[in-house]
Every structure is written in structure tokens, then in C-alpha cells.
Amino acid sequence: MLATDTFDPLQVTRILFEGFSSPAIVLFYLLGFGAIGVFGYGTWVQIRKYRRGRPLESTLALGARFLDMCRTVLSHRTIVRRDPAAGRAHRLIFFGFVLLFLGTATITLEYDVLEPLTGLRFWHGDFYLWFSLVLDVAGVCLISGLIYMMVRRGWIKPPKLDYARPDRQLGDPDYDRSAYRREDWAFLWTLIVIGITGYVLEASRLVWLAERPEAWELRWWSPFGALVAHAMSAAGLGADGAGALRAGLWWFHGVLALTLIALIPFTKVKHIFTASGSLMMRNPLAAQRLPRQPAESERVGYATITDFTWKHLLNLDACTKCGRCHEACPARASGAPLSPRDVILSLREFANEALQKKTLPDEVKLDVHGKDVGQVFMETLWSCRTCMACVEICPVAVEHVPIIVQMRRKLVEDGAMEPLLQKTLQTIHKTGNSFGESKRKRAAWTKALPFPIKDARKEEVEVLWFVGDYASFDPRNQKVSQAFATLLHDNDIDFGLLFEGESNAGNDVRRVGEEGLYELLAENNIATLNGASFKRIVTTDPHSYNTIRNEYPDFGGRYEIEHYTSYVQRMVEEGRLRFKRPLGYRVTLHDPCHLGRYNKGYGAPRELLRGLGCELVEMPRHGDNSFCCGAGGGRIWIPDAVGTEKPSQIRMREAGEIEGLEVFVVCCPKDLTMFEDARKTCGFEGRFVVRELIELITEALVDPKSATAAEDASRDAVAVV
């Protein structure tokens, strides 16, 4: 039944202040304007806080950013990842809340703006009925999502929501984060009480006006409110009692909603705005391409909270404490005093304390480094592997890694680092490599080859192979380099090296925080590359691949570069490389952080393994959720604490759970080093082997008819004993 079929459409509506006296209405408006005033003041305090941060170099394409943010928010694509149940519940809460907010705004638009100014009314008749139905369903969605979230926090209790701090000890003044739990519960209870009282308020109105046909006979356009109304009537509630209940509940519901509005800038609720802003300002290359140190800057990195850019201050407020970065962090998993979430929350607390005041405190009190409340420990910052697991999974685009690296820059400037790391950086500065070897020895591994390799500085080549430190100097990785060189030579690829002209690419040096040394390495390599003649660069090192691809362009070095896996896969697709025998191994693949999460290079290694005739069994954490070997961010140069389990060992134990695994495949020199060591310490030497993908490719290129007994014995050694 529609309103126009039986009733006067103008009578099919709800009178907003029906039954209220003029003083009561005036009081409500005073409370409303007061709430808006508090909200406005709080918003200004937050804006002032962000303005105290440094400006961004560029905020172009705001229109495109806004549209992308809207797509992300409306699709919930970042929220449903790896936690679909929570994502679905959040979707119910979000869309339920948005529809209810729009409904309230629609009423306000007519009642307080259009009707007084123009006499226009639309909130009646059929529009009102459909409006009631949509909002009734929206309220149920909101309450359903909230109930699941309450069950999740109260009974399911996923570990990532426990707020345990690995960077503090029991008894430290800022160890206890129970205030966050109280805030979470207050937020959930406030919303659910607003939602439930809305239905009770609607139901009491229906019972109160049961004698009014245009209200009672059309009650099923508010089906859930109507069900509550029938329950009230069945319980013996009459019109007078319902009227009294409505009057009291109207004020309770209204004042609670106004209080929520007033407190938005000061509570968790502000994530509605800060998360959207963070997503809008998302940098798709946040960790892949770190910012240069401004030449005019008096300080290096982030020393004080006012050194942060306003966007990073916004990131701090955008964090919803969901714990996904906490759960994904390999450093935290290995017992290091680091949780990306806790770094962000500590800095948020620090920023709120220091920057929300009318006047800034002394600069000493703005220092974010140290052991005081809200400060970040040196040990915490050096625990980071810069694997980007936190940045990649964050649903609101918080840039944990760039923030940590900026803070590391200050530590490096002050010399506050492990002695071994400091020595390694000095070694790189002196020799151009982390092994401390003479530059002349960089290509010493080529002497064992039965063919010469071109010097790309002197001869034109099609492919320039940027080898990297570990592939050049580490004895185990040198064998892989020799295998790849043989593969290129045997397939008539015109390639060459930079020989002693190549230096460490600087990727990990930069992520350590040594920006000055990084720029020196980058400029030297770019000068050498610009002096060579080639069409493209191929590298077997994902770390070198990342910085040459994403960061060298900022220094004038723009090159076509690819990782060897995609280059070899293209050779296979074009028919330039044909495997001569299927290997038949049962394998699993570790995605290197700098090839996978940093540069989305997931497909080529898997295509190659399938082409090799291997049975690929994915580990539970793979692709963009892959774990870390623990070497990144300079951690390969920093000794781990005695007695702690390394990320590489955690990964080996994960691989060890795969039944019948024969080969753990890697495609990164550092991975090969880290995982071969971890395999031994974890006791898997007789179970499976760690091999570079290049080695499997080389093996598959050997004609089975000409395979020697030694090769067959080598193959048998891979099999499970």
C-alpha cells in the first residue's frame, strides 16, 4: 500500500518535534549548536596540529586522488583483505551509518533550511515511506555489524587486538594501553545504543499514535520498528505509556547523538575523516621510493614531532588500531621490540600531547627519540626489516616504513647505531661494497667461466647485468652468478658487466637511514651507467632492482630495468629458451620482499617453476602476504639478539610443514644466504634444500641423454630421504 492510495500524502510524515513545548525545542537547538561548536573547535585543533608539520613537496592531482579514495572507501577493498569477516562487518557498519547520517541530514535540510526559506517540503508521502524503509534496514545493518565486532573483541579475541606492546616492559608508564580498549568499547556501545534506542523510539511513537491511521496502518514501511511496537503492545504498553517513553527516550537518543558529534575530533570516531584523508594522500611508492633529504633542511630526518610532514601526522591519526601491521610484522613475530602499530600509536600520543596545545612546548620536549613516555626507542627503530608488510596491508595507507626510515636518519646522524652496522657503512663508503673487498675483485667470479664477458663501459651491449654485492662476493652466490652468466652466454644474449665500475646500489643503505652515503652511491652508479652503452638493465638482486627502478630517476638515472625472472620468462615465451627436461620437484617459493611487495613481481617466478615441471605448493603466507627473510633494512649487517628466533628460521619452520617438500626456491641473493643458514639451524638439512631459481633453470637446460652420473646423483640429493 502506498501513501497516495488511501491517505493525504501531506499527512504521511513524521512531525519532528511533535508534543514538545517551545522551550524544549529551543533547548534542543542550543544543545545542537553547542555540539557543532565543540566539533568545530576540535576540528580546528586537529587542523592546527597538522599545520605544525612540514609541508609536502607536491599535492597534485587532488581530483584523481579523491576519486580513488572514494572507490577504496566504497568498495572496502583494503578492509576485507585477509580478514573478510571483519571487513563484512565493517561494511555493514559503514553503509548503515552513512545511510542513517544521510537520512538525518535530509530531515535537517527540509526542516531547518528549505521549508523556512522556500516553503519547499518533500519529506512526506511515498518519499517518506521509502525513506523509512531504507533507514530501517540501514539501522539493522549497523547494529548487526556492531554486534559482530563486539563478539569479536569480547569472545573471539584475535591476538592482533590485544594491544600488547613488545617495545615496553610491564611497569613502564606507557606500557598499559587499556585506555584504548575502553575507548573501543565505548565507541561500540555508543553506536549500538544509538541504533537500538532509535528503534525503540520509533516503536514507542507507533504505539503512541496507534489511533492515527496514517501512522499505524503504514507501520510496516518501518518493519523492524513495527515488530518492536507489536512487542510493546503485547507487553501491555498503552498509548500514554508509549508517549511518556517516547518523550524521555527522544531526549536520551538525541543528546547521545549530539555528544557523539561533539566528541568526533577528540576520539576514535575521527578516523572516519582521517582515514579517508590518509587514503586520499596515499603514495603508491611510499616505501619503494623514499624522499630525498631537502638540501636546505637544517636537520636530517625526523628528530622532533614538528619535523614530520603534515601527511605523516595525518597518518598517525588515521590508524584504527586494527593490528594487521602488528600481525604481519616479521620483527615482532621474531620477538624484536617492534610493532608498527605501537610505533604509530606512540607517535600519535606524542603528537596529541605536544601539538594540540595552543603554544608549542620547548624543542627538547618535541624530541620523538628516547626512553620517555611516548618516545620511540632506538632498539625499536633498528628492529625494522623495511619489508613493507605493514605498509602493504594497512587498510588506511599509513606509511610506517618511510616514517621509521626518517627517524633512522636522525639516529645515523647522531651515530646511534650498532657498531657493526657503523663499520659496514664505513666499509661501503670506502670500498663500494659491504664485504670490504677491493673493487677490482667485484668480477673475480667471472674468471672461472670458459668464456669472456664484455665490459659494458668499453663495449656496446644489449643487456647490462647489474650484479650486486652478494651475487659478486659471497661464495655461494657466486656459483649462481656463474650459472646465470652461462645461461645468457649459451643463449646468445649480448650482455656485459660494469666490473669494478659497479658499486653497491644503495637500497639497504638508504633504508638504514644513511642518506648521504646512499646519494653518493647512486650518483656514482648513475655516472657509470650513463657512460656505458646498453638497451636495458637486468639484475639478479631485487634490492638493486628496486632502487634503480624507483629511486634512481630522482637523481637523473632513468633506465629500463627488470629482474632476471621476468627477463628469462620472456625468453621462454618468445621461444628463445627451451627447457630440455621436466624436473618434477615438489617445491615452494619464497617471494622476496623487494621483488614481491615492493614491485609486484609475483607472476614470473611461478610461471618459470611451472615451465620447469615442478609441483608448486604455496606456503600459507605468500604473494603480497609473504614473510621476510629478515635481511632487509640493513638487518643483514646487524647481529640478532642471542636467544631470539630469526625471521628466516620462522620461515623455514613454515616450509618444513609442507609434506614432501624437496626444494625451497628463492630468487634473491640475500634470501639464499639467510635461508641456507636457517635450514641448518632448524634441522632441515635432510628434509629439503634451498636453491636459487637460476639453478633449477640451469638444471632443466641439460639434455637428459647427456646428463652425467654426477648430475643424476646431484638430483637424487634433492629428494627427500
ZAMARGU-4260 file (C-alpha; in steps of 0.2 Angstrom, whole numbers, plus 5000, padded with zeros to 4 digits):
<rodrens>
0) 5000/5000/5000 | 5007/5017/4995 | 5003/5033/5004 | 4993/5041/4989 | 4981/5026/4988
5) 4972/5029/5004 | 4979/5045/5014 | 4983/5063/5010 | 5002/5062/5006 | 5005/5078/5016
10) 4999/5068/5032 | 5010/5053/5029 | 5025/5060/5038 | 5033/5062/5055 | 5032/5079/5064
15) 5049/5081/5071 | 5045/5090/5087 | 5028/5083/5089 | 5022/5085/5108 | 5036/5096/5113
20) 5035/5114/5120 | 5043/5129/5113 | 5056/5130/5127 | 5061/5111/5124 | 5063/5114/5106
25) 5074/5130/5109 | 5084/5119/5122 | 5087/5106/5109 | 5094/5118/5096 | 5105/5126/5109
30) 5112/5109/5113 | 5114/5106/5094 | 5123/5122/5091 | 5134/5118/5106 | 5139/5101/5099
35) 5143/5109/5082 | 5153/5122/5091 | 5163/5109/5101 | 5165/5099/5085 | 5171/5115/5075
40) 5184/5119/5089 | 5190/5101/5090 | 5192/5101/5071 | 5202/5117/5071 | 5213/5110/5085
45) 5217/5095/5073 | 5220/5106/5058 | 5232/5117/5068 | 5241/5101/5074 | 5244/5096/5055
50) 5249/5113/5050 | 5263/5112/5063 | 5271/5098/5052 | 5281/5101/5037 | 5273/5104/5020
55) 5273/5091/5006 | 5283/5094/4991 | 5268/5091/4980 | 5249/5088/4982 | 5245/5087/4963
60) 5230/5078/4955 | 5218/5080/4970 | 5203/5076/4959 | 5210/5059/4954 | 5216/5056/4972
65) 5198/5060/4978 | 5190/5048/4966 | 5202/5034/4970 | 5199/5037/4989 | 5180/5036/4986
70) 5182/5020/4976 | 5193/5012/4990 | 5181/5018/5004 | 5165/5012/4995 | 5172/4995/4989
75) 5181/4992/5006 | 5194/4983/4996 | 5208/4987/5009 | 5197/4982/5024 | 5191/4965/5018
80) 5209/4959/5014 | 5215/4944/5025 | 5201/4947/5037 | 5185/4946/5027 | 5173/4943/5042
85) 5179/4959/5050 | 5178/4968/5033 | 5160/4962/5030 | 5155/4968/5047 | 5164/4985/5044
90) 5154/4986/5028 | 5138/4984/5037 | 5143/4997/5050 | 5149/5009/5037 | 5134/5009/5025
95) 5122/5008/5039 | 5130/5023/5047 | 5131/5033/5031 | 5113/5030/5026 | 5107/5035/5044
100) 5118/5050/5043 | 5111/5055/5026 | 5094/5052/5032 | 5096/5064/5047 | 5104/5077/5035
105) 5089/5075/5024 | 5077/5079/5038 | 5088/5094/5043 | 5089/5100/5025 | 5070/5101/5024
110) 5065/5106/5042 | 5079/5119/5045 | 5084/5125/5028 | 5072/5123/5013 | 5055/5124/5022
115) 5059/5140/5032 | 5067/5148/5017 | 5057/5142/5002 | 5042/5133/5009 | 5048/5118/5000
120) 5043/5101/5008 | 5047/5083/5002 | 5048/5073/5017 | 5031/5065/5016 | 5020/5053/5005
125) 5029/5040/4996 | 5046/5048/4998 | 5044/5047/5017 | 5038/5028/5016 | 5053/5023/5005
130) 5064/5034/5016 | 5058/5025/5032 | 5061/5008/5024 | 5078/5011/5019 | 5083/5018/5036
135) 5075/5004/5045 | 5086/4992/5035 | 5101/5003/5037 | 5099/5003/5056 | 5098/4984/5057
140) 5114/4983/5046 | 5123/4995/5058 | 5118/4985/5073 | 5122/4968/5066 | 5140/4974/5061
145) 5142/4981/5079 | 5136/4965/5087 | 5149/4955/5077 | 5163/4967/5082 | 5158/4966/5100
150) 5158/4947/5099 | 5175/4948/5090 | 5183/4959/5104 | 5174/4950/5118 | 5174/4932/5114
155) 5184/4928/5098 | 5199/4939/5104 | 5211/4939/5089 | 5229/4941/5096 | 5231/4957/5085
160) 5218/4966/5095 | 5226/4963/5112 | 5237/4979/5112 | 5252/4970/5120 | 5267/4981/5117
165) 5283/4972/5113 | 5293/4989/5114 | 5289/4991/5133 | 5290/4981/5149 | 5277/4979/5162
170) 5278/4993/5174 | 5284/5006/5161 | 5272/5021/5162 | 5266/5019/5145 | 5265/5000/5144
175) 5247/5000/5149 | 5235/5003/5133 | 5219/4998/5142 | 5213/5016/5138 | 5212/5011/5120
180) 5201/4995/5125 | 5190/5006/5135 | 5188/5018/5120 | 5185/5004/5108 | 5171/4998/5119
185) 5164/5015/5122 | 5163/5018/5103 | 5154/5001/5100 | 5142/5003/5114 | 5138/5022/5110
190) 5134/5017/5092 | 5124/5002/5096 | 5114/5011/5110 | 5110/5025/5097 | 5104/5012/5085
195) 5094/5002/5097 | 5086/5017/5105 | 5081/5023/5088 | 5071/5008/5085 | 5063/5009/5102
200) 5059/5027/5099 | 5051/5023/5083 | 5041/5009/5090 | 5035/5020/5105 | 5029/5033/5093
205) 5019/5020/5083 | 5011/5014/5099 | 5008/5032/5105 | 5000/5036/5088 | 4991/5019/5086
210) 4974/5028/5084 | 4981/5038/5069 | 4978/5028/5054 | 4992/5036/5043 | 5004/5031/5056
215) 4998/5014/5062 | 4992/5007/5045 | 5008/5011/5036 | 5019/5004/5050 | 5026/4990/5040
220) 5036/5003/5030 | 5047/5003/5045 | 5046/4984/5048 | 5059/4982/5062 | 5052/4997/5071
225) 5034/4989/5069 | 5040/4972/5076 | 5046/4981/5092 | 5030/4991/5093 | 5020/4975/5092
230) 5031/4968/5106 | 5027/4983/5116 | 5009/4982/5114 | 5009/4963/5118 | 5018/4968/5134
235) 5004/4979/5139 | 5011/4996/5134 | 4997/5008/5130 | 4997/5025/5121 | 5000/5035/5137
240) 5015/5025/5142 | 5022/5025/5125 | 5020/5044/5124 | 5030/5046/5140 | 5043/5033/5135
245) 5045/5042/5118 | 5047/5059/5127 | 5061/5053/5138 | 5069/5042/5125 | 5069/5056/5112
250) 5080/5067/5124 | 5092/5052/5128 | 5094/5047/5110 | 5096/5065/5104 | 5108/5071/5117
255) 5119/5055/5115 | 5120/5058/5096 | 5124/5076/5099 | 5138/5071/5111 | 5145/5059/5099
260) 5146/5073/5086 | 5154/5085/5098 | 5167/5072/5103 | 5172/5066/5085 | 5188/5076/5084
265) 5194/5070/5101 | 5190/5051/5099 | 5192/5036/5088 | 5177/5042/5078 | 5188/5055/5069
270) 5195/5040/5059 | 5180/5042/5048 | 5189/5058/5041 | 5207/5055/5045 | 5207/5038/5037
275) 5199/5045/5021 | 5211/5059/5021 | 5226/5047/5023 | 5219/5036/5008 | 5217/5051/4998
280) 5235/5056/5000 | 5241/5039/4998 | 5258/5037/4990 | 5259/5021/4979 | 5278/5021/4981
285) 5278/5026/4999 | 5292/5013/5004 | 5298/5009/4986 | 5304/5027/4983 | 5310/5036/4999
290) 5310/5055/4999 | 5326/5064/4997 | 5333/5075/5011 | 5330/5093/5007 | 5346/5102/5004
295) 5340/5117/5014 | 5335/5107/5029 | 5345/5111/5044 | 5341/5094/5052 | 5342/5076/5045
300) 5327/5065/5046 | 5314/5066/5059 | 5321/5072/5076 | 5306/5081/5083 | 5287/5079/5080
305) 5287/5095/5070 | 5299/5088/5058 | 5285/5076/5052 | 5276/5081/5036 | 5258/5085/5039
310) 5253/5070/5029 | 5263/5059/5041 | 5254/5067/5056 | 5238/5063/5047 | 5244/5045/5046
315) 5246/5044/5064 | 5228/5049/5067 | 5221/5038/5053 | 5227/5022/5062 | 5212/5012/5068
320) 5222/5000/5079 | 5216/4985/5068 | 5233/4976/5072 | 5235/4970/5054 | 5253/4978/5053
325) 5256/4971/5070 | 5251/4953/5064 | 5261/4954/5048 | 5277/4961/5055 | 5292/4949/5055
330) 5302/4958/5068 | 5288/4957/5080 | 5285/4939/5076 | 5303/4935/5080 | 5302/4944/5097
335) 5310/4960/5092 | 5304/4976/5102 | 5294/4982/5087 | 5276/4983/5082 | 5272/4995/5068
340) 5256/4999/5076 | 5264/5004/5093 | 5276/5015/5084 | 5262/5024/5076 | 5251/5025/5092
345) 5266/5031/5102 | 5269/5045/5090 | 5251/5049/5089 | 5250/5051/5108 | 5266/5061/5107
350) 5259/5072/5094 | 5242/5075/5103 | 5251/5080/5119 | 5264/5091/5110 | 5255/5099/5096
355) 5237/5101/5101 | 5242/5114/5114 | 5239/5132/5110 | 5258/5136/5110 | 5272/5123/5106
360) 5282/5117/5121 | 5301/5119/5121 | 5310/5109/5107 | 5318/5097/5119 | 5300/5091/5123
365) 5297/5089/5105 | 5310/5076/5103 | 5302/5059/5097 | 5318/5049/5101 | 5322/5042/5118
370) 5315/5032/5133 | 5302/5044/5140 | 5283/5042/5138 | 5278/5042/5120 | 5295/5042/5113
375) 5302/5028/5101 | 5316/5018/5107 | 5332/5016/5097 | 5331/4997/5098 | 5313/4998/5091
380) 5318/5008/5075 | 5333/4996/5072 | 5322/4981/5073 | 5313/4985/5057 | 5317/4975/5041
385) 5308/4988/5030 | 5300/4973/5022 | 5284/4984/5019 | 5272/4971/5026 | 5265/4984/5037
390) 5263/4997/5023 | 5256/4984/5011 | 5242/4978/5022 | 5237/4994/5031 | 5219/4997/5026
395) 5221/5016/5028 | 5238/5019/5020 | 5248/5023/5035 | 5267/5024/5029 | 5276/5015/5043
400) 5292/5012/5034 | 5295/5029/5027 | 5292/5036/5045 | 5304/5024/5053 | 5317/5027/5040
405) 5316/5046/5043 | 5318/5043/5061 | 5333/5032/5057 | 5341/5046/5048 | 5342/5056/5064
410) 5350/5041/5073 | 5363/5039/5059 | 5367/5057/5060 | 5370/5055/5079 | 5380/5039/5077
415) 5367/5030/5087 | 5368/5013/5079 | 5376/4995/5081 | 5395/4996/5080 | 5395/4983/5067
420) 5382/4992/5056 | 5393/5008/5058 | 5408/4998/5052 | 5399/4991/5037 | 5393/5008/5032
425) 5411/5014/5033 | 5417/4999/5023 | 5404/5003/5009 | 5409/5021/5009 | 5427/5016/5007
430) 5426/5001/4995 | 5409/5002/4987 | 5403/4986/4994 | 5398/4978/5010 | 5411/4964/5010
435) 5426/4976/5011 | 5434/4968/4996 | 5444/4978/4983 | 5433/4985/4969 | 5445/4975/4957
440) 5438/4959/4964 | 5420/4963/4961 | 5420/4952/4945 | 5433/4939/4951 | 5419/4926/4950
445) 5420/4928/4930 | 5437/4920/4929 | 5431/4903/4932 | 5420/4904/4916 | 5426/4897/4900
450) 5421/4912/4890 | 5424/4931/4892 | 5411/4944/4897 | 5410/4961/4890 | 5414/4976/4899
455) 5399/4987/4896 | 5409/5003/4900 | 5420/4999/4884 | 5409/4989/4873 | 5391/4992/4867
460) 5379/4978/4874 | 5361/4974/4873 | 5359/4969/4891 | 5369/4976/4906 | 5369/4965/4921
465) 5369/4974/4937 | 5376/4960/4948 | 5375/4967/4966 | 5386/4964/4981 | 5381/4947/4987
470) 5380/4940/4970 | 5398/4946/4967 | 5407/4942/4983 | 5398/4929/4993 | 5405/4912/4988
475) 5388/4903/4987 | 5380/4916/4977 | 5395/4917/4965 | 5390/4900/4959 | 5373/4906/4955
480) 5380/4921/4946 | 5391/4909/4936 | 5376/4899/4931 | 5366/4914/4926 | 5381/4921/4915
485) 5382/4904/4907 | 5363/4904/4903 | 5365/4921/4895 | 5380/4916/4885 | 5373/4899/4879
490) 5358/4908/4873 | 5367/4921/4863 | 5362/4936/4874 | 5373/4951/4871 | 5377/4956/4889
495) 5390/4964/4899 | 5395/4970/4916 | 5402/4986/4924 | 5416/4976/4933 | 5424/4987/4946
500) 5414/5002/4940 | 5399/4995/4949 | 5396/4999/4967 | 5383/4994/4980 | 5366/5000/4973
505) 5362/5008/4990 | 5345/5001/4993 | 5348/4995/5010 | 5360/5009/5014 | 5346/5021/5011
510) 5334/5011/5022 | 5346/5010/5036 | 5345/5029/5035 | 5362/5034/5028 | 5355/5046/5015
515) 5372/5055/5012 | 5381/5038/5008 | 5366/5032/4998 | 5366/5048/4987 | 5385/5046/4984
520) 5382/5028/4979 | 5368/5032/4967 | 5377/5046/4959 | 5392/5036/4956 | 5382/5022/4949
525) 5372/5033/4938 | 5388/5041/4931 | 5395/5024/4927 | 5379/5018/4919 | 5377/5034/4909
530) 5395/5031/4902 | 5390/5014/4896 | 5380/5009/4881 | 5366/4997/4883 | 5347/4995/4880
535) 5341/4988/4896 | 5347/4983/4913 | 5344/4965/4921 | 5348/4961/4939 | 5348/4946/4949
540) 5346/4956/4965 | 5329/4963/4970 | 5336/4976/4981 | 5346/4984/4967 | 5331/4982/4956
545) 5320/4992/4967 | 5331/5007/4970 | 5337/5008/4952 | 5319/5006/4946 | 5311/5018/4958
550) 5323/5029/4966 | 5337/5032/4954 | 5325/5043/4942 | 5325/5056/4956 | 5344/5058/4953
555) 5343/5058/4934 | 5345/5039/4932 | 5331/5033/4921 | 5334/5016/4914 | 5324/5001/4908
560) 5327/4988/4921 | 5319/4971/4925 | 5323/4957/4937 | 5330/4941/4929 | 5314/4931/4932
565) 5304/4942/4921 | 5318/4943/4908 | 5320/4924/4907 | 5301/4921/4907 | 5300/4932/4892
570) 5314/4922/4884 | 5304/4906/4887 | 5288/4914/4880 | 5297/4920/4864 | 5305/4903/4861
575) 5322/4909/4864 | 5324/4897/4879 | 5318/4879/4879 | 5319/4868/4894 | 5325/4851/4889
580) 5318/4840/4904 | 5305/4842/4917 | 5312/4842/4935 | 5297/4836/4944 | 5302/4843/4961
585) 5289/4847/4974 | 5294/4865/4978 | 5288/4880/4987 | 5293/4898/4983 | 5298/4912/4994
590) 5293/4929/4987 | 5307/4942/4990 | 5301/4957/4998 | 5309/4969/4986 | 5303/4959/4971
595) 5286/4955/4978 | 5278/4968/4989 | 5289/4982/4983 | 5287/4979/4964 | 5273/4966/4962
600) 5284/4953/4954 | 5274/4938/4959 | 5270/4930/4942 | 5286/4927/4933 | 5294/4915/4946
605) 5279/4905/4947 | 5277/4904/4928 | 5295/4898/4927 | 5293/4885/4940 | 5278/4878/4931
610) 5288/4878/4915 | 5301/4868/4924 | 5289/4854/4928 | 5289/4857/4946 | 5274/4855/4958
615) 5272/4872/4967 | 5265/4871/4984 | 5262/4888/4991 | 5266/4892/5009 | 5251/4899/5019
620) 5260/4916/5018 | 5264/4920/5000 | 5262/4933/4987 | 5259/4950/4995 | 5257/4942/5012
625) 5274/4933/5010 | 5285/4933/5026 | 5303/4941/5026 | 5320/4933/5027 | 5325/4946/5039
630) 5339/4954/5029 | 5331/4970/5023 | 5333/4987/5030 | 5352/4983/5034 | 5347/4970/5046
635) 5359/4958/5037 | 5373/4969/5044 | 5366/4969/5062 | 5368/4954/5074 | 5351/4947/5081
640) 5349/4946/5099 | 5356/4930/5107 | 5342/4918/5110 | 5329/4925/5098 | 5322/4916/5083
645) 5326/4924/5067 | 5313/4928/5054 | 5322/4916/5042 | 5320/4902/5055 | 5301/4906/5057
650) 5300/4904/5038 | 5310/4888/5037 | 5298/4880/5050 | 5283/4886/5040 | 5291/4877/5025
655) 5295/4862/5035 | 5276/4859/5037 | 5274/4856/5019 | 5273/4837/5016 | 5285/4830/5004
660) 5294/4847/5001 | 5310/4844/4991 | 5316/4862/4986 | 5313/4879/4995 | 5316/4891/4980
665) 5322/4908/4981 | 5326/4922/4968 | 5336/4934/4979 | 5355/4933/4984 | 5351/4938/5002
670) 5337/4925/5003 | 5349/4912/4998 | 5361/4917/5012 | 5348/4919/5025 | 5338/4903/5022
675) 5353/4891/5019 | 5359/4896/5036 | 5341/4895/5044 | 5339/4877/5036 | 5354/4871/5045
680) 5350/4879/5062 | 5332/4872/5061 | 5337/4854/5057 | 5330/4853/5040 | 5346/4848/5031
685) 5340/4830/5027 | 5322/4836/5023 | 5324/4848/5008 | 5337/4860/5000 | 5337/4879/4997
690) 5341/4883/4979 | 5341/4898/4968 | 5328/4898/4954 | 5343/4901/4942 | 5350/4884/4947
695) 5334/4875/4943 | 5333/4883/4926 | 5351/4878/4923 | 5347/4860/4928 | 5332/4860/4916
700) 5343/4865/4902 | 5353/4850/4902 | 5348/4836/4889 | 5344/4821/4899 | 5353/4810/4886
705) 5369/4819/4890 | 5367/4820/4909 | 5381/4813/4918 | 5380/4801/4933 | 5386/4816/4944
710) 5371/4826/4939 | 5359/4812/4942 | 5367/4810/4959 | 5365/4829/4962 | 5347/4827/4958
715) 5345/4812/4969 | 5352/4823/4984 | 5337/4835/4982 | 5325/4821/4985 | 5318/4818/5002
720) 5327/4805/5012
</rodrens>
